[in-house]
Amino acid sequence: MTSVVQELLKTFDQLTDSERLEFASEILKRVIHLDFPPLSDEDLVLNAEGLFLELDKRESAHE
């Protein structure tokens, strides 16, 4: 991840909830037109695993 992207994410984290929603909406409007290559099965599995691990961590923190 580049330093520019890291700085954008840091700034995003400092926004209010309504500002985050507005920002995310604008980003989604822009990325919908990008030509992404299709994800491989391996990519999908790795992403799903990461999501499930994060969900497990959050559930454990709330018990």
Buried (B, 14 or more C-beta within 10 A) or exposed (E): EEEEEEEBEEEEEEEEEEEEEEBEEEEEEEEEEEEEEEEEEEEEEEEEEEEEEEEEEEEEEEE
